[in-house]
Amino acid sequence: MTFAHPWMLLGAFAALIPLLVHLFDRRRPRPHPFGAISFVLRSERRTASRLRLKRLLLYTLRTLILLVLPIALARPQLVRDAQAAIASRGTAATAILLDASMSMQYADEQRLFERGREQARQALADLLPDEPATLLLCDADARPPSVPDFNRGRLRAAIDTARPTYGVSDMSRCMNLAARALEESPIIGKRLVVISDLAAHAFRLDLPPPTIQGPKGERIRPEVLIRDAANGATSLPNRAVTDLRVEPSLLGGPRAFQFTFTVRNLSDEPVKDLEASLKIGDQVVAKGFLDIPAHGGARKTLLHTFATGGEYSGEVSITSDHLPADDRRSFVVHLPKQLQALVVNGEPSPIRYRDEAFFVDAALSAAGSPVQEVIRDTESAFREAFEHYDLIFLLNVSAPAPEVARRLVEFVQRGGGLLISMGDRVDPEAYNKLLGAILPRGLRMVKTAVSSEPGDLDSSAARIKEVAFDHVLFLPFNGKAREGLVGARFFKYMLLEPAQSAPGEQASSQVLATFDDGAPALAFARRGQGRVLLYTSTVDRDWTDLPLRTSFLPLIQRFAAFLCGSLEERDEAKARVGASFVLSAPTSQAISWVRSPSGLRVPTQKRDDGSALVGPISEPGVHQAFNTAGDEIPELSFAAVLEPSESDLTRLRPEELSTYFGEETMRASAAEAQRQRVPFWTWLIVGAALAFFLEGVLLRK
Amino acid sequence: MDLLTSESLARLASVKLRARAVVDGVLSGLHKSPHQGQSVEFAEHKEYAPGDEIRHLDWKAYGKFDKYYVKRFEHETNLRGLMVIDTSGSMGYRSIALSKLDVACTLAGALAYLLVRQQDAAGLVISRGDVVTDLPARATVGHLPLVLNALEGLAPEGQTNLTLAADQLADIVSRRSLIMIFSDLFDDRAEALKRLLQLRVRKNDVAVFHLLDPAELTFPFDDLTLFLSMEDDRKLEVNPREIKRSYLNELQKFLSQVRASCAEADVDYELVRTDERLDAVLLRFLARRQGRAR
């Protein structure tokens, strides 16, 4: 038997107190002449033997209490067969690996990490005095541990301050890191104490077990002791939100979004009527229920329509279980704000539906549109001060005068958005000459796909064939909504110059949609701080029937929002806990630092283009970005999500561990676990409490 | 201020004053007591028969009914009250202002007042260990001070010997008497109480005033105590809390035995706590006596 705190044993001398009190008690009884002394004498005679026994019992119990308490506080440890065997193999440099992954936050009666921490302390206390040790907290960012030494206080402090993370742990990598550290120790014996929930995903059993270079260069296997933080539980049932897609809902209206999330049931029992809720800010705005089969998943979509534009954060959550961290998933939605648009009508008409701007006007003035538009004819429009607007639509406009063209270029360079649509009035050469600096591509010539004969329309009209549906512009056009886009017929369109051949054109332009002959239908380019979209057909019915299609209205609205940088262009899924990602700064503001949901600064490296490398991200939830002046940049807020694999707590089976680490290791580990489950000193405390209780009962008798 | 509580009575130095105070209390509680008034009272009419006294003929009845009726009277016999006071050492125990002996003397004095007040004879027997002295019963007013003076000088001493007192009483009592015994009955001799109660067999009326101190009834001691006997040299060091339950059981057993013996012998039994109002004790006793007389 060994003691964790042997000096506490000094307290066992307190067990002598009852004896000393008995021997040296010199209390003087109070003399009292009493009339009914006969009864007192008779009572005393009657109870004498019982009282003697009671006093003896009380004395014994009090001695026992005073003896057992200090012994229990000294934390005695019984050395069992397995441990004795370990000791007989000699001293060993020991590396204690404590799994700090998110799955260790699982709590049944106690958090697995807390239990693991106790096991780490126990492992430290079990070490022989001449055994050096080191500690490795195994999380996503695990670094090689220090060389084993005898500074137990440092290790104890490290264990005390250790916290579970939200990241993924790779126990195989950690064991190899620890093995490298053990190689540095001159002691021949090497031991790894692995404290983990034994989640299968953390161990790569396809790799060879950790080995250490021996004194002659040979590879030897260290002794491995496994301590199960889950105390041998057969399974750790869990439910988790593993995926969330936030998309605009075309069916729900202009600011309607659909939140489609997947919930996995990682347990042996099916789940019925699991409550899921959608929260925007602090307010629950939608609820739903899911039935999920055992080891299956279910998908649910909740809808919400936002009243105004702006940045919104929220979360989708399910009823909490033993691992609450993965029962929710946060998101950030950036809705276009109200934009000021100048629509330059190149071909006004007194007949409304023949007016060039008729359909654009209808789209931009629809309810929920992010744009407040002003429609002008060419002459009056070019007299306007462009800086009062966020974007300009040039609809079938003949080439502007050089002065106007210069102002337009300046407008775009300073961050304005420009949409150019074609028509009979557009002169390609004049455009290339005057606006070539900002055009995504040069204009070449008009192509007529079909004559206006009614019979030819369906068979010969050009159609949009390829669309970059993964681009933020087209995100809502999924499923049947795509039909409105690819079904549109185009009779004429402007052919564009190849990207390389355009004189004076900047390199970065992007074709977002092409016709079935490969000609661009929509080209995009960033120019300076602004954006330009070049649509190669008309926005009225002259060259196409697209304006009559259901897709036209959302398309124009999204064009407007996109040109002003109001559409979310970042992929939320990239911001994962444990990883780093590039946070682009679409605005003129440079990112200075990023704050995590708990208020911590996330490591942020500024890059030359104004973006920043953020991470590694340590916790899930909504993160906020700040500029150098300390002001928040709301449009750069993002939500970090957990790695779904960490929610799967499927445990390694004992036979898998036996095969990997060897039978002997598992036997020793099992004996350790047995010893761990019921510490001897706990029974001593229980015994003392029982003795205390009995003493109280006897005193009352 | 209530003059009849034990604290108030204790302030009255002499038994005489205490007895008087108690008697006043009793008399104010006996407004229409049958004990007051005539000593010879009309009982019934009886038709005259030869041999009846002519002076008892009711002439008014003769006038009404034309028949001779004789008035019959009920004569109250003169009562001889003997008060037996146990003055053993244990009677001196007190946990409050008055000891058991003080209470016994006060009650005896008050009863002597009442007896003499209605022309009954009051006598006194004092049991002091192995010595029993007596003051014969007299109905004269001048006898009352003698009784009260005898009570005044009593002090607790010696062992309880109720057997001897019973034997002496058997010799002293020659006529039917009301024998009132004032004692804590702490006599270890098993036959002592029986012998006292045997007085009843001789046509005497016997009443037992069993005097006990509140501390003897409740055993309210906590600290380690050396209990000393008040009659001999017995002593015991004990933790009272450890034996309290057993003591109370023993006492209850004793009280039950005494009660049962008294009931069996048709003897009035009155348990008197020394902290209760003494006029209430006497009223209770007198009421019971009245009930028995009917």
Interface residues (C-beta under 8 A of the other chain):
Chain A: R27 P29 R30 P31 H32 P33 F34 G35 A36 I37 S38 F39 V40 L41 R42 S43 E44 R46 T47 L51 K54
Chain B: S90 M91 G92 Y93 K100 D184 F186 D188 L212 D213 A215 E216 F221 D223 L224 T225 L226 F227 L228 S229 M230 R234 K235 L236 E237 V238 E242 I243 S246 Y247 N249 E250 L251 F254
